[in-house]
Amino acid sequence: MDSNLRSKGLSPDVPQYYIRRALFKSMGYTDRDLEKPLVAIANTWNEILPGSYHLDRIAQAVKRGIQEAGGLATIFNVMAPCDGQGAGNVGFKYLLPSRELVASSVEMMIEHASYDAAVMIGTCDKIIPGLIIAAARCNLPTVLVTGGWMPVGHYKGDRLDISSMGKYFVMHKQGKITREELNVVESLACPGPGACCVMGTANSMGIAAEAFGLSLPGNSGLCATDAALERLAEEAGRKVLEHLQNNLRVRDIMNQAAFHNGVKVACATSGSTNLAIHFPAIAHELGYPFTLDDFERISRQTPSIMEIKPSDPAYLMDDFGRAGGLQAVMKSMESLLDTSVMTASGQTLRENLKQAEIRDTQVIRPLHNPRNKEGGFAILKGNLGISVVKQTAVRPEMHNHRGPARVFEQEEDCIEALLTGKVKPGEILVIRYEGPRGGPGMREMVMATYLIVEMELDRSVALVTDGRFSGTSGGPCIGHLAPEAMVGGPIAILRDGDVIDIDIPGRRLNVELSAEEINRRTATWKPPQPKVTHGWLAHFANHATSADKGAYLE
């Protein structure tokens, strides 16, 4: 027995040694099993989230790999809520706060059982960053397996994804298709499990996990229904035992250079704006200095070489996989990366990239011919605060926009105004009290953004909010505004008709009010009563940091 293993740390001279072994034997484990390294499989499988629905078989593949390599694999399940299932009801408020619960629950399970190593399995928006935070806390030999994206749907020559439902809903409301046709599209949009097959937060975080070096090469480029995902999962099980033998831990892989590689990759692939929340939270856990100013600097210096819907509606995640996946992207931008970093493969990034092949240079561009000279993110500042926009998903004519504010106290009121034709061209819609503390929970303004784009208002109407967006959102949508309304940020004192000036190239967001007028209105402002006063949401509202810091709990 290797007494250096955490799981074997108890001495036979204490009764706890026998209690622990007796509990294992109650589940059928043998003396021989109990000599092996104890490896956790933290699995976010459930039957409510498409990104998790197939992860039971992925966990079994991981288990095969661990057992083949001589480990004792035990699976425990982790909560995993779905943004789509929560949309439109109070459940949406729980999604961002769920990241903290995912991280803490995995940390608790791993630490309480003194595991020696871990494989973590997850797919979607808050789940992958939660697993990464947990991995950083526990700092064991760990491999992260992400669950892949769902297949593309098809209808009358149109390639479908989950955001297509917004388009066809608007067509139905406009009388262009019947409810029966809408129901047909509903049945075809998501033909299998996995993450939504656009560059939403789920796939952006899957890419980030691979770019950080925590996932095996090629993981983020696999469809959830591809048998190659099971093969990769089995290899992850074998690799984690190799890392245990070599004492290769999470923080050895995810050093500061690897973290910055991940940020550069996010900019080069025009990832979800939600990364502007998750990356600061991950950096905080790792103890790395990182702010939205760093995000802005890196995005300015990193060309966008691959754009998937919503940045470019012509391409979906199957095009990314077909073109060579993330290893091909990183090969294309290799000169911008620190390739000396170690990865989950047990090799350096430089060694991994020797095997990479760029199969379609229209999908994955070379650095000398990028889609855009800057990365996907723009951080705007001004007298309204600091905010985030996915600039590659904004029409060129809307990169500069000046117009009167139309203020809403919650997203539902804005949606009603859009659906009833009360929004006028040129207006800037303002949705407030949707931040981490005000929402509480900072839900996505996803339906408002879908309607703006699908009603073709994204040519003349912008949106500013202290809430956040789905990674599938496009258009001139500026979010994460901090300080948020609930803590007295300037967005709280805006009135209908106030003129807002958006300048994405200049990185400015201002309201045309004097400092004296802003101070006068602020002096008379009073915060509204909290929307939630008990339970997890109230706890989150009372302890969450601002969105620009990562909305983690203090």
C-alpha positions in Angstrom: 0.0 0.0 0.0 1.3 3.5 -0.9 1.0 5.4 2.4 1.7 8.7 0.5 -1.8 8.5 -1.0 -4.4 10.6 0.8 -6.9 7.8 0.8 -4.4 5.5 2.6 -3.4 8.1 5.2 -5.0 6.4 8.2 -2.9 4.1 10.4 -4.1 0.6 11.2 -3.5 1.6 14.8 -6.6 3.8 14.9 -10.2 2.6 14.8 -11.1 5.0 12.0 -9.0 2.9 9.7 -11.3 -0.1 10.1 -14.5 2.0 10.1 -13.6 3.4 6.7 -12.7 0.0 5.3 -15.9 -1.5 6.7 -18.0 1.1 5.0 -16.3 0.4 1.7 -16.9 -3.3 2.1 -20.6 -2.7 2.8 -20.8 -1.6 -0.9 -19.0 -4.8 -2.1 -15.4 -3.5 -2.4 -12.7 -6.0 -1.7 -9.4 -5.9 0.2 -7.6 -5.7 -3.2 -9.8 -2.7 -4.2 -8.9 -0.9 -1.0 -5.2 -1.1 -1.9 -5.8 0.9 -5.1 -5.7 4.7 -5.4 -9.1 6.2 -4.8 -10.3 8.3 -7.8 -13.3 10.5 -7.9 -15.6 10.7 -10.9 -17.6 13.9 -10.3 -20.4 13.6 -12.7 -23.1 16.2 -13.5 -25.4 13.7 -15.1 -29.2 14.2 -14.8 -32.3 13.8 -16.9 -33.4 17.5 -17.1 -30.3 19.1 -18.8 -29.6 18.0 -22.4 -25.9 18.7 -21.8 -26.0 16.2 -18.9 -28.4 13.6 -20.2 -25.7 11.4 -21.8 -23.1 11.8 -19.2 -24.0 8.5 -17.4 -22.3 6.6 -20.3 -19.4 9.0 -20.4 -18.8 8.4 -16.7 -18.8 4.6 -17.3 -16.2 5.1 -20.0 -14.1 7.2 -17.5 -14.5 4.4 -15.0 -13.3 1.8 -17.4 -10.1 3.8 -18.0 -9.4 4.3 -14.3 -9.9 0.6 -13.5 -7.7 -0.4 -16.5 -5.0 1.8 -15.1 -5.2 0.3 -11.6 -7.4 2.8 -9.8 -10.6 2.4 -7.6 -13.1 4.6 -9.4 -16.2 5.8 -7.5 -18.9 8.0 -9.1 -20.7 10.8 -7.3 -23.3 13.0 -8.9 -23.3 16.8 -8.9 -26.2 19.2 -9.3 -26.4 20.7 -12.8 -29.2 23.1 -13.7 -30.1 24.2 -17.3 -30.3 27.8 -18.4 -32.9 26.9 -21.0 -35.1 25.0 -18.5 -34.9 27.9 -16.2 -35.7 30.5 -18.8 -38.9 32.4 -18.3 -39.4 31.6 -14.7 -37.9 32.2 -11.3 -35.4 29.4 -11.9 -33.4 31.7 -14.2 -32.3 33.6 -11.2 -30.6 30.5 -9.8 -28.3 29.8 -12.7 -25.3 32.1 -12.0 -25.5 31.3 -8.3 -25.4 27.6 -9.1 -21.8 28.0 -10.1 -20.8 28.5 -6.5 -22.8 25.5 -5.4 -21.3 23.2 -8.0 -17.8 24.3 -6.9 -18.5 23.9 -3.2 -20.3 20.6 -3.5 -17.5 19.0 -5.6 -14.9 20.4 -3.2 -16.8 19.0 -0.2 -17.2 15.5 -1.7 -13.6 15.2 -2.8 -12.1 16.5 0.5 -14.5 14.6 2.8 -13.5 11.3 1.3 -9.8 12.0 0.9 -9.7 11.2 -2.8 -6.3 10.8 -4.5 -7.3 12.1 -7.9 -10.4 13.2 -9.8 -12.0 13.2 -13.2 -14.7 15.8 -13.5 -17.5 15.6 -16.1 -19.7 18.5 -17.2 -21.0 20.3 -20.2 -22.9 23.5 -19.6 -22.7 27.2 -18.8 -22.1 27.5 -15.0 -21.2 23.8 -14.6 -17.8 23.9 -16.3 -16.5 27.0 -14.5 -17.8 25.5 -11.2 -15.8 22.3 -11.8 -12.7 24.3 -12.7 -13.0 26.3 -9.5 -13.4 23.1 -7.5 -10.4 21.5 -9.3 -8.3 24.6 -8.4 -9.4 24.4 -4.7 -8.7 20.7 -4.4 -5.5 20.8 -6.5 -5.3 17.1 -7.1 -4.3 15.2 -10.3 -7.4 16.0 -12.3 -8.7 15.7 -15.8 -11.9 17.6 -16.9 -14.1 15.9 -19.5 -16.6 18.2 -21.3 -19.7 16.6 -22.7 -19.7 17.9 -26.3 -22.3 19.8 -28.3 -25.6 18.6 -29.6 -26.1 17.7 -33.3 -27.4 20.4 -35.7 -31.1 20.3 -36.6 -32.5 20.8 -40.1 -35.8 22.3 -41.4 -36.5 23.2 -45.1 -32.8 23.9 -45.8 -32.3 25.9 -42.6 -29.7 24.6 -40.1 -31.2 24.8 -36.7 -30.0 25.3 -33.1 -31.7 26.4 -29.9 -31.6 30.1 -30.8 -33.5 29.3 -34.0 -36.6 29.0 -31.8 -36.4 32.8 -31.3 -36.5 33.3 -35.1 -39.4 31.0 -35.7 -41.3 32.3 -32.7 -41.1 35.8 -34.2 -42.2 34.4 -37.6 -45.2 32.8 -35.9 -46.1 36.1 -34.1 -45.9 37.9 -37.5 -48.2 35.4 -39.1 -45.5 34.0 -41.4 -45.8 30.4 -40.1 -48.6 28.5 -38.3 -48.4 27.1 -34.8 -48.2 23.7 -36.3 -45.1 24.7 -38.2 -43.6 26.2 -35.1 -44.2 22.9 -33.3 -42.4 21.0 -36.1 -39.4 23.3 -35.7 -39.5 22.8 -32.0 -39.2 19.0 -32.6 -36.2 19.4 -35.0 -34.1 22.2 -33.4 -32.3 19.9 -30.9 -32.0 16.4 -32.4 -29.9 15.0 -29.6 -28.2 15.7 -26.2 -25.3 18.0 -25.6 -24.6 21.7 -25.3 -26.4 24.1 -27.7 -24.4 23.9 -30.9 -23.4 27.6 -31.1 -20.6 29.6 -29.5 -22.7 30.0 -26.3 -21.3 29.9 -22.8 -21.2 26.1 -22.7 -19.0 25.6 -25.7 -17.0 28.7 -24.8 -16.2 27.2 -21.5 -15.5 23.8 -23.0 -13.0 25.5 -25.3 -11.6 27.3 -22.3 -11.1 24.1 -20.3 -9.1 22.6 -23.2 -7.1 25.9 -23.7 -6.3 25.9 -20.0 -4.9 22.4 -20.4 -7.4 20.7 -18.1 -9.1 18.7 -20.8 -7.5 16.3 -23.3 -6.7 17.7 -26.8 -9.7 17.6 -29.1 -12.4 17.4 -26.3 -14.1 20.6 -27.1 -14.4 19.8 -30.8 -16.5 16.6 -30.3 -20.3 16.2 -30.7 -22.0 14.7 -27.7 -23.3 11.8 -29.8 -19.8 11.0 -31.3 -18.4 7.7 -30.1 -15.0 9.4 -30.0 -16.2 11.2 -26.9 -16.5 7.9 -25.1 -13.0 6.9 -26.2 -11.6 10.2 -25.0 -13.4 9.8 -21.7 -11.8 6.4 -21.2 -8.4 7.9 -22.0 -9.1 10.6 -19.4 -9.5 7.8 -16.8 -6.1 6.3 -17.7 -4.4 9.7 -17.9 -5.5 10.8 -14.4 -3.7 7.7 -12.9 -0.6 8.7 -14.9 -0.8 12.2 -13.4 -1.2 10.7 -10.0 2.0 8.7 -10.5 3.8 11.8 -11.7 2.3 14.1 -9.1 1.0 16.4 -11.8 -1.7 18.6 -10.2 -4.2 21.1 -11.4 -2.1 24.2 -10.4 0.9 22.7 -12.2 -1.1 22.6 -15.4 -3.2 25.7 -14.9 -0.4 28.1 -14.1 -0.7 31.8 -14.9 0.6 31.3 -18.5 -2.0 28.7 -19.2 -4.7 30.9 -17.8 -3.7 33.7 -20.1 -3.6 31.2 -23.0 -7.2 30.5 -22.2 -8.1 34.2 -22.3 -6.4 34.7 -25.6 -8.2 31.7 -27.1 -11.6 33.1 -25.8 -10.8 36.3 -27.6 -9.7 34.6 -30.8 -12.9 32.5 -30.9 -15.3 35.3 -30.0 -16.5 33.4 -26.9 -19.5 34.2 -24.7 -19.6 37.4 -22.8 -20.3 35.3 -19.7 -16.6 34.5 -19.7 -16.1 38.0 -18.5 -17.8 36.8 -15.3 -16.3 33.3 -15.1 -12.7 34.1 -15.9 -12.3 36.7 -13.1 -13.9 34.3 -10.7 -11.5 31.5 -11.7 -8.5 33.9 -11.5 -9.6 34.9 -8.0 -9.7 31.2 -6.9 -6.2 30.7 -8.4 -4.9 33.9 -6.8 -3.9 35.4 -10.2 -4.4 39.2 -10.7 -6.9 39.6 -13.5 -9.5 42.3 -14.2 -11.7 43.3 -17.1 -8.9 45.8 -18.0 -6.7 42.7 -18.6 -9.5 41.2 -20.7 -9.7 44.4 -22.8 -5.9 44.5 -23.3 -5.7 40.9 -24.4 -8.7 41.3 -26.7 -7.1 44.3 -28.3 -4.0 42.3 -29.0 -5.6 39.0 -30.2 -7.3 38.9 -33.6 -10.6 37.0 -33.9 -9.7 34.1 -36.2 -12.8 31.9 -35.8 -16.4 33.2 -35.5 -19.3 30.8 -34.9 -22.9 31.8 -34.4 -23.9 34.3 -33.1 -20.9 36.2 -34.4 -21.3 34.5 -37.8 -24.7 32.8 -38.3 -23.2 30.8 -41.2 -21.2 28.6 -38.9 -22.1 26.2 -36.0 -20.1 24.0 -33.8 -20.0 21.1 -36.2 -18.0 23.4 -38.5 -15.6 24.0 -35.7 -15.1 20.3 -35.2 -14.9 19.7 -38.9 -12.2 22.4 -39.3 -9.9 20.7 -36.7 -11.3 21.8 -33.4 -9.4 23.8 -30.8 -6.0 22.3 -31.4 -6.3 23.7 -35.0 -7.3 27.1 -33.6 -4.3 27.1 -31.2 -2.0 26.0 -34.0 -3.1 28.9 -36.1 -2.4 31.4 -33.2 0.6 29.5 -31.8 2.8 32.5 -31.9 0.6 34.3 -29.4 0.6 31.4 -26.9 3.0 30.1 -24.3 3.4 26.6 -25.6 5.7 25.5 -22.8 2.8 24.9 -20.5 1.9 21.3 -19.5 -1.5 19.9 -20.4 -3.8 17.0 -19.4 -2.2 14.9 -22.2 0.9 14.7 -20.1 2.7 16.7 -22.8 3.3 20.4 -23.3 1.1 22.4 -25.5 3.9 22.6 -28.1 4.1 18.9 -28.3 0.3 18.6 -28.7 0.2 21.1 -31.5 2.6 19.1 -33.6 -0.4 16.8 -34.2 -2.9 19.5 -35.0 -4.2 20.1 -38.5 -6.2 23.0 -39.8 -8.7 21.5 -42.2 -10.7 24.5 -43.3 -9.1 28.0 -43.4 -12.4 29.7 -43.9 -13.6 28.5 -40.5 -10.3 28.8 -38.8 -8.4 31.7 -40.3 -4.6 32.3 -40.1 -3.4 35.2 -38.0 -2.4 37.2 -41.1 -6.0 37.0 -42.4 -8.3 37.1 -39.4 -12.0 37.7 -39.3 -11.4 40.8 -37.2 -8.2 42.5 -36.1 -9.4 42.5 -32.5 -10.8 39.7 -30.3 -14.5 39.2 -29.6 -14.7 41.2 -26.4 -14.9 44.9 -25.8 -14.9 46.4 -22.4 -16.7 49.8 -22.3 -16.3 52.5 -19.7 -17.8 55.8 -19.0 -20.0 57.7 -16.5 -22.5 54.8 -16.5 -19.8 52.4 -15.2 -18.0 49.4 -16.8 -19.7 46.9 -19.2 -19.1 44.1 -21.7 -20.1 43.6 -25.3 -19.4 40.9 -27.9 -18.3 43.3 -30.5 -18.0 40.7 -33.3 -21.7 40.0 -33.0 -22.7 43.7 -33.5 -23.5 45.0 -37.0 -20.8 47.5 -38.1 -23.4 50.3 -38.3 -24.2 49.9 -34.6 -20.7 50.1 -33.3 -21.4 53.8 -32.7 -24.9 54.6 -31.6 -26.5 57.5 -29.8 -30.1 57.6 -28.8 -32.8 58.1 -26.1 -33.1 55.7 -23.2 -36.2 53.6 -22.7 -36.0 52.3 -19.2 -37.5 49.1 -17.9 -37.3 47.7 -14.3 -37.2 44.1 -15.5 -36.8 42.1 -18.7 -40.5 41.1 -18.9 -41.5 44.7 -19.4 -39.0 45.1 -22.2 -40.2 41.9 -23.9 -43.8 43.1 -23.8 -42.8 46.4 -25.4 -40.9 44.6 -28.1 -43.8 42.2 -28.9 -46.4 44.9 -28.9 -44.4 47.1 -31.3 -43.9 49.9 -28.8 -40.1 50.1 -29.3 -39.0 52.9 -31.7 -36.0 52.8 -34.0 -33.1 54.6 -32.5 -34.0 53.9 -28.9 -31.6 52.4 -26.3 -33.4 49.9 -24.2 -32.3 49.9 -20.5 -33.1 46.9 -18.3 -32.0 47.4 -14.7 -32.2 45.7 -11.3 -31.1 42.5 -13.0 -27.6 42.3 -11.6 -26.1 39.8 -9.1 -27.7 41.6 -6.1 -30.7 43.2 -7.8 -32.0 40.3 -9.8 -30.9 38.6 -7.6 -28.8 36.1 -9.5 -28.1 38.1 -12.7 -30.3 36.2 -15.1 -29.8 36.4 -18.9 -31.7 38.9 -20.9 -31.9 36.2 -23.5 -35.5 36.7 -24.9 -35.0 40.5 -25.2 -31.9 40.0 -27.3 -33.5 37.3 -29.5 -36.4 39.6 -30.2 -34.1 42.5 -31.1 -32.2 40.4 -33.6 -35.0 38.4 -35.1 -37.2 41.5 -35.5 -34.3 43.1 -37.3 -34.2 45.9 -34.7 -30.5 45.3 -34.2 -29.9 47.8 -37.0 -31.3 50.6 -35.0 -32.0 49.6 -31.4 -29.4 48.8 -28.7 -29.8 47.3 -25.2 -27.9 48.2 -22.0 -28.4 46.2 -18.8 -26.8 45.3 -15.5 -28.0 41.8 -16.2 -26.1 39.4 -18.5 -26.8 37.6 -21.8 -26.8 34.1 -23.1 -23.7 33.2 -25.1 -26.2 32.7 -28.0 -27.1 36.4 -27.9 -26.1 38.7 -30.7 -26.7 42.3 -31.6 -25.8 45.6 -29.9 -26.3 44.3 -26.4 -24.2 45.8 -23.7 -24.3 44.0 -20.3 -22.8 43.3 -16.9 -23.0 47.0 -16.2 -21.3 47.7 -12.9 -22.0 49.2 -10.5 -25.5 47.7 -10.8 -28.7 49.5 -10.1 -29.3 47.7 -6.7 -26.2 49.2 -5.2 -26.9 52.7 -6.6 -25.0 52.5 -9.9 -25.7 55.3 -12.4 -28.0 53.0 -14.3 -30.4 53.3 -11.4 -31.0 57.1 -12.0 -31.6 56.9 -15.7 -34.9 58.2 -17.0 -36.8 57.8 -20.3 -35.3 60.2 -22.9 -31.9 60.5 -21.3 -29.4 60.4 -24.2 -26.9 57.5 -24.1 -23.9 57.4 -26.3 -22.4 54.0 -27.2 -18.9 54.0 -28.9 -17.6 50.4 -29.2 -14.4 51.3 -31.1 -13.6 54.0 -28.5 -14.7 51.7 -25.7 -17.0 54.3 -24.2 -20.5 54.1 -22.7 -21.9 57.4 -21.4 -25.2 59.1 -20.6 -25.2 62.8 -21.6 -25.9 64.2 -18.1 -23.6 66.4 -16.2 -21.8 65.1 -13.1 -23.9 67.5 -11.1 -27.1 66.1 -12.4 -26.0 62.5 -11.8 -25.1 63.4 -8.3 -28.4 65.3 -7.7 -30.4 62.3 -8.9 -28.3 59.8 -6.9 -28.8 61.8 -3.7 -32.6 61.3 -3.9 -32.4 57.6 -5.1 -33.5 54.9 -2.7 -33.0 51.2 -3.3 -36.1 49.1 -3.8 -37.1 46.4 -1.5 -35.2 43.1 -2.2 -37.1 40.8 -4.5 -36.0 37.7 -2.5 -35.5 37.7 1.3 -34.8 34.1 2.2 -33.0 31.0 0.9 -30.0 30.6 -1.4 -30.9 33.6 -3.7 -31.0 35.9 -0.7 -27.7 34.7 0.5 -26.2 35.2 -3.0 -27.7 38.7 -3.1 -26.1 39.6 0.2 -22.6 38.3 -0.5 -22.0 38.3 -4.3 -19.3 40.6 -5.6 -20.0 42.8 -8.6 -20.2 41.4 -12.1 -16.9 42.9 -13.2 -15.1 41.1 -10.3 -16.7 37.7 -11.2 -19.9 37.7 -9.0 -18.2 35.2 -6.7 -19.2 35.1 -3.0 -17.3 37.2 -0.5 
